[in-house]
Amino acid sequence: AEYGSSGINAEYGKFAETKKRGALLRIKFDFTCKCSLCSSDHSQNDILRLRLQQLSRHVEESVDLHSAATAALGKCQILQTCNDLVHELPMAYLDLYEILHNIKKSGLKLISVDGLESNYNFYREKSWEMIEQTKLAHNKAAFTRRMRNLVQGHVRLIG
């Protein structure tokens, strides 16, 4: 099941380590980034990005909804600490919401995970709140499309 907002290849690209991101920018755009993040010691940042890649892969590929929810929560928790990736947080919250929605829809009991809100709508609302604050149109369009797909999927199950 694919819960990610942008597909697996794009997901790993945006969480790629500094050298890989730099190479991608040079190849695709003939651009060498010299921002403070790319120019500094980026080992800690790269460790977080590698962890985000692992969690993203797990969310994308897991057939166990509880395991996917735990990975999605971990991804959200890391993104909350990364200033340079905070723009990814609304879609990560939406990933977590979708997984929790599917757990509820399937009749499974939500297992207790430290840091997980029991009201899964919290993550949908948090996602929308952050999208409104950042005014990123592509996030707003993705949010709307994914919510419509969830509703349509739910209607098909009932009807």
C-alpha positions as CSV (number, residue, x, y, z in Angstrom):
1,A,0.0,0.0,0.0
2,E,1.3,3.4,-0.9
3,Y,0.7,6.0,1.8
4,G,3.4,8.5,0.7
5,S,2.4,11.7,-0.9
6,S,5.0,11.9,-3.6
7,G,6.0,8.4,-4.6
8,I,9.0,6.3,-3.6
9,N,11.7,7.8,-5.8
10,A,10.9,11.5,-5.0
11,E,10.6,10.6,-1.3
12,Y,14.1,9.3,-1.2
13,G,15.4,12.2,-3.3
14,K,14.2,14.8,-0.9
15,F,15.7,13.0,2.0
16,A,19.0,12.3,0.2
17,E,22.3,13.0,1.9
18,T,24.0,16.3,1.2
19,K,26.5,14.9,-1.4
20,K,23.7,13.1,-3.3
21,R,21.4,16.2,-3.2
22,G,24.4,18.3,-4.5
23,A,25.1,15.9,-7.3
24,L,21.4,15.9,-8.3
25,L,21.3,19.7,-8.4
26,R,24.5,19.8,-10.5
27,I,23.2,17.2,-13.0
28,K,19.6,18.4,-13.3
29,F,20.0,22.2,-13.0
30,D,23.8,22.8,-13.4
31,F,23.6,24.5,-10.0
32,T,26.0,24.2,-7.1
33,C,24.4,25.0,-3.7
34,K,26.6,27.0,-1.3
35,C,24.0,27.6,1.4
36,S,25.1,27.2,5.0
37,L,23.5,23.7,5.3
38,C,25.3,22.4,2.2
39,S,28.6,24.1,3.1
40,S,28.8,23.0,6.7
41,D,29.5,19.8,8.5
42,H,26.4,17.9,7.5
43,S,27.1,14.5,9.1
44,Q,24.3,14.9,11.7
45,N,21.8,16.1,9.1
46,D,22.8,13.2,6.8
47,I,22.1,10.8,9.6
48,L,18.6,12.2,10.0
49,R,18.0,12.1,6.3
50,L,19.1,8.5,6.1
51,R,16.7,7.6,8.9
52,L,13.9,9.5,7.1
53,Q,14.7,7.4,4.0
54,Q,14.4,4.2,6.0
55,L,11.1,5.3,7.7
56,S,9.7,6.5,4.3
57,R,10.5,3.2,2.7
58,H,8.9,1.3,5.6
59,V,5.7,3.4,5.4
60,E,5.5,2.9,1.6
61,E,6.2,-0.9,1.7
62,S,4.7,-2.1,5.0
63,V,1.6,-4.3,4.8
64,D,1.3,-4.1,8.6
65,L,-0.7,-0.9,9.3
66,H,0.5,-0.7,12.9
67,S,4.2,-0.9,11.9
68,A,3.5,1.7,9.1
69,A,1.9,4.0,11.7
70,T,4.9,3.7,14.0
71,A,7.3,4.5,11.2
72,A,5.1,7.4,10.0
73,L,5.0,8.8,13.6
74,G,8.8,8.5,13.8
75,K,9.1,10.4,10.5
76,C,6.9,13.2,11.9
77,Q,8.9,13.3,15.1
78,I,12.2,13.7,13.1
79,L,10.7,16.3,10.8
80,Q,9.6,18.4,13.8
81,T,13.3,18.8,14.7
82,C,14.6,19.6,11.2
83,N,14.3,23.2,10.3
84,D,15.4,22.6,6.7
85,L,12.7,19.9,6.2
86,V,9.8,21.3,8.2
87,H,8.0,21.9,4.8
88,E,7.7,18.1,4.5
89,L,5.8,17.9,7.9
90,P,2.3,18.6,6.6
91,M,2.4,15.6,4.2
92,A,4.0,13.4,6.8
93,Y,1.2,14.2,9.2
94,L,-1.3,13.4,6.4
95,D,0.5,10.0,5.8
96,L,0.1,9.2,9.5
97,Y,-3.6,10.3,9.4
98,E,-4.2,8.0,6.3
99,I,-2.7,5.0,8.0
100,L,-4.6,5.6,11.3
101,H,-7.8,6.1,9.3
102,N,-7.2,2.8,7.5
103,I,-6.6,1.1,10.9
104,K,-9.9,2.4,12.1
105,K,-11.7,1.6,8.9
106,S,-10.4,-2.0,8.9
107,G,-11.7,-2.5,12.5
108,L,-8.3,-3.1,13.9
109,K,-7.6,-1.9,17.5
110,L,-5.0,0.9,17.6
111,I,-2.0,-0.2,19.6
112,S,-0.6,2.3,22.1
113,V,2.6,3.9,20.9
114,D,4.4,6.5,22.9
115,G,3.8,10.0,21.4
116,L,0.8,8.9,19.2
117,E,-2.4,10.9,19.5
118,S,-5.4,8.6,20.1
119,N,-7.6,10.9,18.0
120,Y,-6.3,10.3,14.5
121,N,-8.1,13.4,13.2
122,F,-5.5,15.4,15.1
123,Y,-3.0,14.6,12.3
124,R,-5.3,15.7,9.5
125,E,-6.1,19.0,11.3
126,K,-2.4,19.6,12.1
127,S,-1.5,18.9,8.4
128,W,-4.1,21.4,7.2
129,E,-3.1,24.0,9.8
130,M,0.5,23.8,8.7
131,I,-0.5,24.0,5.0
132,E,-2.5,27.1,5.7
133,Q,0.4,28.7,7.6
134,T,3.0,28.0,4.9
135,K,0.7,28.8,2.0
136,L,2.3,26.1,-0.2
137,A,-0.1,25.6,-3.0
138,H,1.3,22.1,-4.0
139,N,0.7,20.9,-0.4
140,K,-2.9,22.3,-0.4
141,A,-3.6,20.5,-3.7
142,A,-2.1,17.3,-2.5
143,F,-4.1,17.5,0.7
144,T,-7.3,18.0,-1.1
145,R,-6.7,15.2,-3.6
146,R,-5.7,12.7,-0.8
147,M,-8.7,13.6,1.3
148,R,-11.0,13.1,-1.7
149,N,-9.4,9.7,-2.4
150,L,-9.9,8.7,1.2
151,V,-13.6,9.7,1.1
152,Q,-14.2,7.9,-2.2
153,G,-12.4,4.8,-0.9
154,H,-14.6,4.9,2.2
155,V,-17.8,5.3,0.1
156,R,-16.9,2.3,-2.1
157,L,-16.5,0.2,1.0
158,I,-19.9,1.1,2.2
159,G,-21.7,1.1,-1.1
